[in-house]
């Protein structure tokens, strides 16, 4: 091993020398703080003594690299990483376009733009193909080409036929308990505040809140803030006994809104915990809140976990944060569950819309005129 002793004012200075002589393979064998004797024992100075070496006796001399060169190298690496990601994105898009082109090859050119738009909205491929077949058959039977408006009108009717029998619209006001469930981060507390504020302001109902979200103090405080603005009571339920007591305390309320804990509901345990905590046999409407910014696969996993519960309808949040809402229709078709509301902002109670099938389909097809 080649070794060398260094004495410098600071450890930083010593390490610079070590790196200059031995490079990044250097090994620090010892380091000590050394005090000089000074003059007559006075004016003592501290310095650092380092013994370093390298296991490669024949290591080539280290070439000093300036900061500019290192920075340029870093920039080049970043550019290479960016370019690779860009190429991968372009390849994925190209493969998707090729797949769409092959899937739509049997259809006339007049309807391909609309079908491509629907797939860009992440509507299920089999459903898009079904809509294409129906549209093409109508063209053949009527022996005419359809304008964009006519195509959209027909597709609107076809989608309505698929989901029109599902339940839509907000709370019924026929049941006392409104239960809002869903995973963490989807905006349940804000959503429940919006619905409750509408019930208070528009329907003049006496409202109260129960929260089972005892895992996050911030969530309780957030709900309390909303409740104070509405002059409504809030009860906290840590267990099933607390839940029963809360119901008794709020017996004089017309509507009781239940804000549940946001947990990782991909795990079955948390769903079972919720089932033990809340009495679902009550006169209750249960809404599952999902964010449209989530992956459809993740949303499906959550629906599967909650599907044994008496789910009334979906509520979809963060509509203002996405450009594709096809997964909403995919979930409704596959699970035969309708939609009550969608939210598109944080303002309470403004940024929430009660929906019906007509409104939701129109929202899906809104951008198709530019396709």
C-alpha positions in Angstrom: 0.0 0.0 0.0 1.3 3.5 -0.8 0.8 5.8 2.1 1.3 9.5 2.8 1.0 11.8 5.8 -0.7 15.2 5.5 -0.9 18.1 7.9 -3.2 20.9 7.1 -5.2 23.7 8.8 -8.6 21.9 8.3 -9.9 18.5 7.4 -11.3 19.9 4.2 -7.9 21.1 3.1 -6.4 17.7 4.0 -9.1 15.8 2.1 -8.4 17.9 -1.0 -4.8 16.9 -0.9 -5.6 13.2 -0.4 -8.1 13.2 -3.3 -5.6 15.0 -5.5 -2.9 12.4 -4.8 -4.9 9.2 -4.5 -8.3 9.9 -6.1 -11.5 8.4 -4.9 -10.0 5.1 -4.0 -8.0 6.6 -1.1 -8.4 5.1 2.4 -8.1 7.2 5.5 -5.9 5.3 7.9 -5.9 7.8 10.7 -6.8 11.4 11.5 -5.9 13.5 14.5 -6.1 17.1 15.7 -2.6 18.3 16.4 -1.7 21.4 18.5 1.5 23.3 17.8 3.7 24.3 20.8 3.5 28.0 20.0 5.8 30.6 21.6 6.5 30.1 25.3 3.4 27.9 25.4 1.2 30.7 24.0 -0.6 31.2 20.7 -1.1 27.5 20.2 -2.6 26.5 16.8 -4.6 23.5 15.9 -4.1 21.6 12.7 -5.2 18.3 11.3 -2.9 15.3 10.6 -4.2 12.7 8.2 -2.5 9.5 7.1 -4.0 8.2 3.9 -3.1 5.5 1.4 -4.3 3.5 -1.6 -4.5 -0.2 -2.2 -3.5 0.2 -5.8 0.3 0.8 -5.8 0.4 1.1 -9.6 -2.6 3.5 -9.8 -2.1 6.0 -12.5 -1.8 9.6 -11.5 -5.0 11.3 -10.8 -6.0 14.0 -13.3 -7.6 17.0 -11.7 -11.0 17.8 -13.1 -12.3 21.3 -12.9 -15.7 22.1 -11.6 -16.8 23.3 -15.1 -15.9 19.9 -16.5 -17.8 18.1 -13.8 -20.8 20.4 -14.3 -20.8 19.8 -18.0 -20.6 16.0 -17.4 -23.6 16.2 -15.1 -25.5 18.2 -17.6 -24.7 15.7 -20.3 -25.9 12.9 -18.1 -29.1 14.7 -17.4 -29.6 15.4 -21.1 -29.0 11.7 -21.9 -31.5 10.6 -19.2 -34.1 13.2 -20.5 -33.6 12.0 -24.1 -34.0 8.4 -23.1 -37.2 9.1 -21.3 -38.4 11.2 -24.2 -37.6 8.4 -26.6 -39.4 5.8 -24.4 -42.5 8.1 -24.2 -42.5 8.5 -28.0 -42.1 4.8 -28.5 -45.0 4.0 -26.1 -47.2 6.6 -28.0 -46.1 5.1 -31.3 -47.0 1.6 -30.2 -50.3 2.8 -28.8 -51.1 4.6 -32.1 -50.2 1.5 -34.0 -52.5 -0.6 -31.8 -55.3 1.9 -32.3 -54.7 2.0 -36.0 -54.9 -1.8 -36.3 -58.0 -1.9 -34.1 -59.7 0.8 -36.1 -58.6 -0.4 -39.5 -61.9 -2.0 -40.3 -63.8 1.3 -39.7 -64.2 4.0 -42.3 -61.9 7.1 -42.0 -64.9 9.3 -41.1 -65.3 7.8 -37.6 -61.6 7.0 -36.8 -60.9 10.5 -35.2 -63.8 10.1 -32.8 -62.7 6.5 -31.8 -59.2 7.7 -31.3 -60.4 10.5 -29.1 -62.4 8.1 -26.9 -59.3 5.9 -26.5 -57.3 9.0 -25.5 -60.0 9.6 -22.9 -59.0 6.1 -21.6 -62.3 4.6 -22.3 -62.0 0.8 -22.4 -60.7 -0.5 -25.7 -63.5 -3.1 -26.0 -66.1 -0.4 -25.3 -64.6 1.9 -28.0 -64.7 -1.0 -30.5 -68.3 -1.7 -29.6 -69.2 1.9 -30.1 -67.3 1.8 -33.5 -69.2 -1.3 -34.6 -72.6 0.3 -33.7 -71.7 3.5 -35.4 -70.5 1.7 -38.5 -73.6 -0.4 -38.7 -75.8 2.7 -38.5 -73.8 4.2 -41.4 -74.3 1.1 -43.5 -78.0 0.8 -42.7 -78.7 4.4 -43.4 -76.3 4.4 -46.4 -74.8 7.8 -45.5 -71.8 9.4 -43.9 -72.4 11.1 -40.6 -71.2 14.6 -39.7 -69.2 15.0 -36.4 -72.3 16.2 -34.7 -74.3 13.2 -35.8 -71.6 10.8 -34.8 -71.5 12.4 -31.3 -75.2 12.2 -31.0 -75.3 8.5 -31.8 -72.3 7.7 -29.5 -74.1 9.7 -26.8 -77.2 7.6 -27.2 -75.1 4.4 -27.2 -73.3 5.3 -23.9 -76.6 6.3 -22.4 -77.9 2.9 -23.2 -75.0 1.3 -21.3 -75.2 3.3 -18.1 -78.6 5.0 -18.2 -80.2 2.5 -15.8 -77.6 3.1 -13.1 -78.5 5.4 -10.1 -77.3 9.0 -10.5 -77.7 12.2 -8.4 -76.7 13.3 -4.9 -78.0 12.3 -1.5 -81.7 11.4 -1.4 -82.5 13.1 1.9 -84.6 10.0 2.7 -81.9 8.5 4.9 -80.4 10.1 8.0 -76.8 8.8 7.8 -74.5 9.8 4.9 -71.3 7.7 5.0 -68.3 8.8 2.9 -65.5 6.2 2.5 -62.4 5.9 0.3 -58.6 5.8 0.3 -56.3 8.4 1.7 -55.6 11.6 -0.3 -58.8 11.7 -2.4 -60.4 14.6 -0.5 -63.1 13.0 1.5 -63.3 15.6 4.3 -63.6 18.5 1.9 -66.1 16.6 -0.2 -68.3 15.8 2.8 -68.2 19.4 3.8 -69.4 20.5 0.4 -72.3 18.1 0.5 -73.2 19.0 4.0 -73.1 22.8 3.3 -75.5 22.3 0.3 -77.9 20.4 2.6 -77.7 23.2 5.2 -77.9 26.1 2.8 -80.2 24.8 0.1 -82.4 22.3 2.0 -82.3 24.0 5.5 -81.5 20.6 7.1 -80.0 20.3 10.6 -76.7 18.6 10.2 -74.1 16.9 12.4 -70.8 15.2 11.8 -69.1 12.0 13.1 -65.5 11.4 12.3 -63.8 8.1 12.6 -60.5 9.5 11.2 -58.7 9.3 14.5 -55.3 8.6 12.9 -54.7 12.2 11.8 -55.2 15.1 14.2 -55.2 17.5 11.2 -58.1 15.7 9.7 -60.2 16.1 12.8 -59.3 19.8 13.0 -60.1 20.3 9.3 -63.6 18.8 9.8 -64.1 20.9 13.0 -63.2 24.0 11.1 -65.9 23.3 8.5 -68.4 22.3 11.1 -67.9 25.5 13.1 -68.6 27.6 10.0 -71.8 25.7 9.7 -72.5 25.8 13.4 -72.8 22.0 13.4 -71.7 19.6 16.2 -68.9 17.1 15.6 -68.5 13.8 17.5 -65.3 11.6 17.4 -65.6 7.8 17.3 -62.5 5.8 18.2 -64.4 2.6 18.4 -67.9 1.1 17.9 -69.0 2.1 21.3 -68.0 5.7 20.6 -70.0 5.5 17.4 -73.1 4.4 19.2 -72.7 7.2 21.7 -72.2 9.7 18.9 -75.5 8.6 17.2 -77.3 9.2 20.5 -75.8 12.7 21.0 -76.8 13.7 17.4 -80.3 12.2 17.6 -81.9 15.6 17.0 -80.1 16.1 13.6 -81.9 15.7 10.3 -78.7 14.4 8.6 -75.5 13.0 10.1 -72.4 12.9 7.9 -69.8 10.3 8.7 -66.2 11.1 7.7 -64.1 7.9 7.7 -60.3 7.5 8.0 -58.3 7.7 4.8 -56.3 4.4 4.8 -54.6 2.2 2.4 -57.8 0.3 1.5 -55.9 -2.0 -0.8 -55.3 -3.9 2.4 -58.3 -6.0 3.4 -57.6 -5.4 7.1 -58.6 -1.7 7.0 -61.8 -2.5 5.3 -62.7 -5.1 7.9 -61.8 -2.5 10.7 -64.2 0.0 9.1 -67.0 -2.6 8.9 -66.6 -3.3 12.6 -66.6 0.4 13.5 -69.6 1.6 11.5 -73.1 0.1 11.8 -74.0 -0.3 8.1 -77.5 -1.6 9.1 -78.6 2.0 9.9 -80.7 4.1 7.4 -77.5 4.9 5.6 -76.3 6.0 2.1 -72.7 5.0 1.5 -70.6 6.8 -1.1 -67.2 5.6 -2.3 -64.9 8.5 -3.1 -62.2 8.0 -5.8 -59.8 10.5 -7.4 -59.8 10.5 -11.2 -56.0 11.2 -11.1 -55.5 7.7 -9.7 -54.5 4.7 -11.9 -57.6 2.8 -13.0 -56.0 -0.4 -11.8 -55.7 1.0 -8.3 -59.3 2.3 -8.3 -60.5 -1.1 -9.3 -58.6 -2.7 -6.4 -60.3 -0.3 -4.0 -63.7 -1.0 -5.5 -63.2 -4.7 -5.1 -62.3 -4.3 -1.4 -65.5 -2.2 -0.7 -67.8 -4.1 -3.1 -69.2 -6.2 -0.3 -70.5 -3.1 1.4 -73.8 -1.5 0.4 -72.3 1.1 -1.9 -74.8 3.6 -3.1 -72.8 5.5 -5.7 -69.3 6.9 -6.6 -68.0 10.3 -6.0 -65.1 11.3 -8.2 -62.8 14.1 -7.1 -60.0 16.2 -8.8 -61.8 16.4 -12.1 -59.9 19.7 -12.7 -56.6 17.8 -12.5 -57.1 15.4 -15.4 -57.7 15.4 -19.1 -59.2 12.0 -19.3 -62.4 10.7 -17.6 -62.9 7.4 -19.4 -62.1 5.3 -16.3 -65.3 6.7 -14.7 -67.4 5.0 -17.3 -65.3 1.9 -17.2 -65.9 1.5 -13.5 -69.6 2.3 -13.8 -70.1 -0.3 -16.6 -68.1 -3.1 -14.9 -69.4 -2.7 -11.4 -72.9 -1.4 -12.2 -72.5 1.5 -9.7 -73.7 5.0 -10.6 -72.2 8.4 -9.8 -73.5 11.0 -7.4 -71.1 13.9 -7.7 -67.8 15.1 -9.1 -65.6 17.8 -7.6 -63.3 20.2 -9.5 -61.6 22.4 -6.9 -61.2 23.1 -3.2 -63.9 25.8 -2.7 -66.7 24.9 -0.2 -69.4 24.4 -1.2 -69.0 25.7 -4.8 -66.7 23.1 -6.4 -69.0 20.1 -6.5 -71.5 19.1 -9.2 -74.4 16.7 -8.8 -74.5 14.6 -11.9 -76.8 12.6 -14.1 -75.9 10.4 -17.0 -76.6 13.2 -19.5 -74.2 15.6 -17.8 -71.5 13.0 -17.4 -71.6 11.8 -21.1 -71.6 15.4 -22.3 -68.5 16.0 -20.3 -66.8 13.0 -21.8 -67.6 14.1 -25.4 -66.9 17.7 -24.8 -63.5 17.7 -26.5 -64.5 15.4 -29.3 -65.5 18.3 -31.6 -61.8 19.2 -31.9 -60.7 15.6 -32.5 
